[in-house]
Structures are given as C-alpha cells and as structure tokens.
Amino acid sequence: QVRLVESGGGLVQAGGSLRLSCAASKSISSINRMGWYRQAPGQQRELVADITSGGSTNYADSVKGRFTVSKDNAKNTMYLQMNSLKPEDTAVYYCNALSVFPAKRDYWGQGTQVTVSS
C-alpha cells in the first residue's frame, strides 16, 4: 500500500510558477510509474505528466515545454514544476502511483487545488 500526499497548490497569477510535491509513504523505487493528473470543474480527469521508474517522462501537449515532472527517490517524492501558468491550468491536481509488484495497483492522493488568475 502506498499513501500519497500532494502539496504546493495555491493561487497564482497568469505567467507565474508553482511547484507541486507528491510525498509517498514508502520507497518509490518499486513504483513502476508515477504521474500527475488534473481535473477542472465539469471536465474529466486528464493526465498531465508522468515519469517511470527509469526516469522516462511523458507530457500532455497542453503543458509540454511549460511543466517538468521529476522525482527524488531518496525523498520518496515526485514533483511537478509548473511555469508560465495559464488560467486554463486551473484544476485540482492529483498524484498517482502505479505499482506492479506484488500486484498491479493504482494509488491516488487527495489532490491539491491550483488556481491561476487572468
């Protein structure tokens, strides 16, 4: 079992930056993939960025070039650096972890609100 806790959300002006953190309750070295998802009001939850255990990253087209996902295995923490924020980035951001051993399971945090004013 993995517990995930997001932090770093808040209110920011358009063009500003935020860094989100996702702290895991255990070593993330055994987690196959971790990712950031977001859900805006009235919208479906969408993948923003993810990172594999090997460090490969993937980004939604809407955030490519502006957001950077990274992780620190020693701190059991994944990060999302968000630059050049736009009002359309406003959403609740969720941390996700996919484990494959001993079984394939998905874990979710409670989410952190990001609001970007125009």
Secondary structure by P-SEA (a helix, b strand, c coil): cbbbbbcccccccccbbbbbbbbbccccccccccbbbbbcccccccccccccccbbbbbcccccccbbbbbbccccbbbbbbcccccccccbbbbbbbbcccccccccccbbbbbbcc
